[in-house]
């Protein structure tokens, strides 16, 4: 009797999940993206143009790559998301779990103008911008810009730095960058964990959402943190005392992606949104507002943007960790971080 009751309940839950996915209107697109200034500029550069061109309505849901991946897993096969923004290492995890739609990139009108390396060779996602994890600093409190990851370990800045949690891209990248700088083994990250564990008494916050740093810089509570050029540029535009510095060891390259969760009832509409995202107008707008390196080869950058995004020497020094290896080792590293760093 208990087994039959359980079976009935599970069946009802599945039916509700299917009906919830199907209940979405055909002209309504749910886009899961990152919060703060990123979402603001997504609305201005992409959502507005998409809604005008299609007459459809976009609903944004906000979170980190890990948050968005969790939502896709929780609604596997009947997603309540149509377009998902995720860092490439997380997107690969979700792809490898069979939770992303196969996409026909040739249906995108802007496909010929986008750098071909932006497209997943398995047809599951598109890298829509070039970004990095680098160093943010307060130029009023640090007249001389930092030039190394090692500067974050300087005792004179004790109690004046913040780090990203490993659940976010900057936290993962800082661990990998420090481990590399210390000559550590990629598989274990022992050297990186040891160094960051020793640094923790100097850390004000392990941030989990990128824009949490804005108030810390505004109040002068921190002078330095691993962060992203797009967030740094947006905060500086709003009067926050923050600037970007590229470490001599090289900033860690970021490839944010967009994809369509498997089972989305609005796949065709999702592809139209991605097309707007990759258009010269959409890319130019986002580059100028969000300081995002474009992947559309027809976009020209202003001098202001070139000074902040990876460009010239800073672009040439970018390095990309093996995202397939990160996808493999990330769960174990995350558990270890909780034990040794975040405790």
C-alpha positions as CSV (number, residue, x, y, z in Angstrom):
1,X,0.0,0.0,0.0
2,X,2.8,2.4,0.8
3,X,4.6,1.7,-2.4
4,X,1.4,2.3,-4.4
5,X,0.8,5.6,-2.5
6,X,4.3,6.6,-3.2
7,X,3.9,5.8,-6.9
8,X,0.7,7.9,-7.1
9,X,2.4,10.8,-5.4
10,X,5.4,10.7,-7.7
11,X,3.2,10.4,-10.7
12,X,1.2,13.5,-9.6
13,X,4.4,15.4,-9.0
14,X,5.7,14.6,-12.5
15,X,2.4,15.6,-14.0
16,X,2.5,18.9,-12.2
17,X,6.0,19.6,-13.4
18,X,5.0,18.9,-17.0
19,X,1.9,21.1,-16.8
20,X,3.9,23.9,-15.1
21,X,6.3,23.8,-18.1
22,X,3.5,23.7,-20.6
23,X,1.6,26.4,-18.9
24,X,4.1,29.1,-20.1
25,X,2.7,31.2,-22.9
26,X,4.2,30.7,-26.4
27,X,5.2,34.4,-26.5
28,X,6.8,34.4,-23.1
29,X,10.5,33.7,-22.6
30,X,12.1,32.9,-19.2
31,X,15.8,33.9,-19.2
32,X,18.0,32.9,-16.3
33,X,20.9,35.3,-16.1
34,X,23.3,37.0,-13.6
35,X,22.1,39.7,-11.2
36,X,23.1,43.3,-10.5
37,X,24.4,45.6,-13.3
38,X,24.7,42.5,-15.6
39,X,20.9,42.1,-15.5
40,X,20.4,45.9,-15.9
41,X,22.5,46.0,-19.1
42,X,21.0,42.8,-20.4
43,X,17.6,44.5,-20.3
44,X,18.9,47.6,-22.0
45,X,20.9,45.9,-24.7
46,X,19.1,42.6,-25.5
47,X,15.7,42.3,-23.8
48,X,14.4,45.6,-25.2
49,X,15.5,44.8,-28.7
50,X,14.2,41.3,-28.6
51,X,10.8,42.3,-27.3
52,X,10.5,45.0,-29.9
53,X,11.4,42.6,-32.7
54,X,9.3,39.7,-31.7
55,X,6.5,41.1,-29.6
56,X,7.3,38.5,-27.0
57,X,7.7,39.1,-23.2
58,X,11.0,38.3,-21.4
59,X,10.9,37.3,-17.7
60,X,14.3,37.4,-16.0
61,X,15.3,35.1,-13.2
62,X,18.6,35.9,-11.5
63,X,21.4,33.9,-9.9
64,X,24.9,32.6,-10.3
65,X,26.0,29.9,-12.7
66,X,25.7,27.3,-9.9
67,X,22.2,28.6,-9.0
68,X,21.0,28.4,-12.6
69,X,22.5,24.9,-13.0
70,X,20.6,23.8,-9.9
71,X,17.3,25.0,-11.3
72,X,17.9,23.1,-14.6
73,X,18.7,19.9,-12.7
74,X,15.6,20.3,-10.4
75,X,13.3,20.6,-13.4
76,X,15.1,18.2,-15.7
77,X,13.1,17.5,-18.9
78,X,10.4,20.1,-18.1
79,X,12.4,23.3,-17.4
80,X,11.0,26.6,-16.2
81,X,13.9,28.3,-18.0
82,X,14.2,28.9,-21.7
83,X,17.6,30.5,-21.9
84,X,20.3,29.8,-19.4
85,X,23.4,32.0,-18.8
86,X,26.3,29.9,-17.2
87,X,30.1,30.0,-17.1
88,X,31.5,27.5,-19.6
89,X,32.7,25.0,-17.0
90,X,29.2,24.8,-15.5
91,X,27.6,24.7,-18.9
92,X,29.8,21.7,-19.8
93,X,28.7,19.9,-16.6
94,X,25.0,20.4,-17.5
95,X,25.6,19.4,-21.2
96,X,27.4,16.3,-20.1
97,X,24.4,15.4,-17.9
98,X,22.2,15.5,-21.0
99,X,20.2,18.6,-19.8
100,X,20.8,21.0,-22.8
101,X,19.1,21.1,-26.2
102,X,21.1,20.6,-29.3
103,X,21.2,23.9,-31.2
104,X,21.4,24.4,-35.0
105,X,23.7,27.4,-35.0
106,X,23.3,27.9,-38.7
107,X,19.8,29.1,-38.1
108,X,21.2,32.2,-36.4
109,X,21.3,35.2,-38.9
110,X,24.5,36.5,-37.1
111,X,26.3,33.2,-37.3
112,X,28.7,34.2,-40.1
113,X,30.0,37.2,-38.2
114,X,30.7,35.5,-34.8
115,X,34.1,34.0,-34.1
116,X,33.7,30.2,-34.7
117,X,35.4,29.3,-31.4
118,X,32.4,30.9,-29.6
119,X,30.3,27.9,-30.6
120,X,30.3,24.6,-28.6
121,X,31.6,21.8,-30.9
122,X,28.8,19.6,-29.5
123,X,26.1,22.2,-30.4
124,X,24.9,22.9,-26.8
125,X,25.9,26.5,-26.0
126,X,27.4,29.7,-27.3
127,X,30.1,31.9,-25.7
128,X,28.6,35.4,-26.1
129,X,31.4,37.6,-24.6
130,X,35.0,37.6,-23.4
131,X,35.6,38.3,-19.8
132,X,38.2,37.6,-17.1
133,X,38.9,37.2,-13.4
134,X,41.4,39.9,-12.5
135,X,42.1,42.3,-9.6
136,X,39.8,45.2,-8.5
137,X,41.4,47.8,-6.3
138,X,40.6,51.2,-4.8
139,X,42.9,53.8,-6.5
140,X,42.5,56.3,-3.7
141,X,43.6,53.9,-1.0
142,X,46.1,52.2,-3.3
143,X,47.8,54.9,-5.5
144,X,50.0,52.2,-7.0
145,X,48.0,49.6,-8.8
146,X,48.6,46.0,-7.8
147,X,50.4,43.9,-10.5
148,X,50.3,40.4,-9.1
149,X,48.0,37.9,-7.4
150,X,50.6,37.9,-4.7
151,X,49.6,41.5,-3.7
152,X,46.4,40.1,-2.1
153,X,48.6,38.2,0.3
154,X,50.5,41.3,1.5
155,X,50.1,41.7,5.3
156,X,49.6,45.4,5.0
157,X,46.2,44.8,3.5
158,X,45.0,42.4,6.2
159,X,41.3,42.9,6.9
160,X,41.0,44.9,3.7
161,X,40.3,42.3,1.0
162,X,37.4,40.2,-0.2
163,X,37.4,36.9,-2.1
164,X,34.8,35.1,-4.2
165,X,33.4,31.9,-2.8
166,X,34.2,28.8,-4.9
167,X,30.6,28.5,-5.9
168,X,31.2,31.6,-8.2
169,X,33.6,31.9,-11.1
170,X,36.0,34.4,-9.4
171,X,36.5,32.1,-6.4
172,X,37.2,29.1,-8.5
173,X,39.6,31.1,-10.7
174,X,41.4,32.6,-7.8
175,X,42.0,29.1,-6.3
176,X,43.4,27.9,-9.7
177,X,45.5,31.0,-10.3
178,X,47.1,30.9,-6.8
179,X,47.7,27.2,-7.1
180,X,49.4,27.8,-10.5
181,X,51.5,30.7,-9.1
182,X,52.6,28.4,-6.2
183,X,53.6,25.6,-8.6
184,X,50.8,23.3,-7.4
185,X,49.3,20.3,-9.1
186,X,46.1,21.0,-11.0
187,X,44.3,17.8,-9.9
188,X,44.7,18.4,-6.2
189,X,45.0,22.2,-5.9
190,X,46.9,21.5,-2.6
191,X,49.1,24.6,-2.9
192,X,46.2,26.8,-3.7
193,X,44.1,25.6,-0.8
194,X,47.0,25.9,1.6
195,X,47.6,29.5,0.5
196,X,44.0,30.6,0.7
197,X,43.4,28.9,4.0
198,X,46.3,31.0,5.4
199,X,44.9,34.1,3.8
200,X,41.4,33.8,5.3
201,X,42.1,35.7,8.6
202,X,42.7,38.8,6.3
203,X,39.4,38.4,4.4
204,X,36.4,40.6,5.1
205,X,33.9,38.5,3.0
206,X,33.6,35.5,0.8
207,X,31.2,36.9,-1.6
208,X,28.6,34.8,-3.5
209,X,27.1,37.4,-5.7
210,X,29.3,39.7,-7.8
211,X,27.7,43.0,-6.9
212,X,28.2,42.4,-3.2
213,X,31.6,44.0,-3.6
214,X,30.1,47.4,-4.7
215,X,29.1,48.4,-1.2
216,X,32.3,47.2,0.3
217,X,34.3,49.4,-2.1
218,X,31.9,52.3,-1.6
219,X,32.3,52.2,2.2
220,X,36.1,51.8,1.9
221,X,35.9,48.5,3.8
222,X,38.1,46.7,1.2
223,X,40.9,47.9,-1.0
224,X,41.3,44.8,-3.2
225,X,39.5,41.8,-4.5
226,X,39.5,39.3,-7.4
227,X,36.6,40.6,-9.6
228,X,35.6,41.0,-13.2
229,X,36.4,44.0,-15.6
230,X,32.7,44.3,-16.6
231,X,31.6,44.7,-12.9
232,X,34.6,47.0,-12.2
233,X,33.8,49.3,-15.1
234,X,30.1,49.4,-14.3
235,X,30.8,50.3,-10.6
236,X,33.3,53.0,-11.6
237,X,30.7,54.5,-13.9
238,X,28.4,54.9,-10.9
239,X,31.1,56.8,-8.9
240,X,32.6,53.9,-6.9
241,X,36.3,54.2,-6.2
242,X,37.4,51.1,-8.0
243,X,39.7,50.4,-10.9
244,X,40.9,47.3,-12.8
245,X,44.5,45.9,-12.6
246,X,45.7,42.9,-14.7
247,X,48.2,40.7,-12.8
248,X,51.6,40.0,-14.5
249,X,50.9,36.3,-14.2
250,X,47.9,36.9,-16.5
251,X,44.2,37.2,-15.7
252,X,42.1,34.1,-15.9
253,X,39.9,34.1,-19.0
254,X,36.1,33.7,-18.7
255,X,33.7,32.4,-21.3
256,X,30.1,33.1,-20.2
257,X,27.7,31.0,-22.3
258,X,24.0,30.9,-23.2
259,X,22.1,27.7,-23.8
260,X,18.6,26.2,-24.0
261,X,17.6,23.7,-21.3
262,X,16.4,20.4,-22.7
263,X,12.6,20.3,-22.9
264,X,12.1,24.1,-23.2
265,X,8.7,24.7,-24.9
266,X,10.0,27.9,-26.5
267,X,13.2,26.7,-28.2
268,X,12.5,28.6,-31.4
269,X,11.9,31.9,-29.5
270,X,15.1,31.2,-27.4
271,X,17.1,31.0,-30.6
272,X,15.8,34.4,-31.6
273,X,16.9,35.8,-28.3
274,X,20.4,34.3,-28.8
275,X,20.5,35.8,-32.2
276,X,19.8,39.3,-30.8
277,X,22.5,38.6,-28.2
278,X,25.1,38.0,-30.9
279,X,24.0,40.8,-33.3
280,X,26.5,43.7,-33.9
281,X,24.1,46.1,-32.2
282,X,23.6,43.8,-29.2
283,X,27.3,43.1,-28.8
284,X,28.3,46.8,-29.3
285,X,25.7,48.0,-26.7
286,X,26.8,45.4,-24.2
287,X,30.5,46.1,-24.7
288,X,30.0,49.8,-24.1
289,X,27.6,49.5,-21.2
290,X,29.0,46.3,-19.5
291,X,32.6,46.3,-20.6
292,X,32.2,42.9,-22.2
293,X,34.6,41.8,-24.9
294,X,32.5,41.0,-28.0
295,X,32.6,37.8,-30.0
296,X,31.0,39.3,-33.1
297,X,33.9,40.3,-35.3
298,X,32.2,43.3,-36.8
299,X,32.1,45.2,-33.5
300,X,34.6,48.1,-32.9
301,X,35.4,49.1,-29.3
302,X,35.7,52.6,-28.0
303,X,39.0,53.6,-26.3
304,X,37.2,53.7,-22.9
305,X,36.2,50.1,-23.2
306,X,39.6,49.0,-24.5
307,X,41.2,50.4,-21.3
308,X,39.0,48.0,-19.1
309,X,38.3,44.8,-21.1
310,X,41.0,42.3,-21.8
311,X,42.7,44.0,-24.8
312,X,46.2,44.2,-26.3
313,X,48.8,42.9,-23.8
314,X,46.2,42.0,-21.1
315,X,44.3,39.9,-23.7
316,X,47.5,38.2,-24.9
317,X,48.3,37.2,-21.3
318,X,44.8,35.7,-20.7
319,X,44.9,32.0,-19.9
320,X,42.1,29.5,-19.8
321,X,42.1,26.6,-17.4
322,X,40.9,23.3,-18.8
323,X,37.1,23.6,-18.4
324,X,36.5,19.9,-18.9
325,X,38.9,19.2,-16.0
326,X,37.2,21.8,-13.8
327,X,33.9,20.2,-14.5
328,X,35.4,16.9,-13.4
329,X,37.1,18.1,-10.2
330,X,34.8,20.9,-9.2
331,X,32.5,18.8,-6.8
332,X,35.5,17.6,-4.8
333,X,37.1,21.0,-4.7
334,X,33.9,22.5,-3.5
335,X,33.6,20.0,-0.7
336,X,37.2,20.7,0.3
337,X,36.6,24.5,0.2
338,X,33.7,24.1,2.6
339,X,35.9,22.1,5.1
340,X,39.1,24.1,4.9
341,X,38.3,27.7,3.7
342,X,34.7,28.6,4.4
343,X,34.5,27.0,7.8
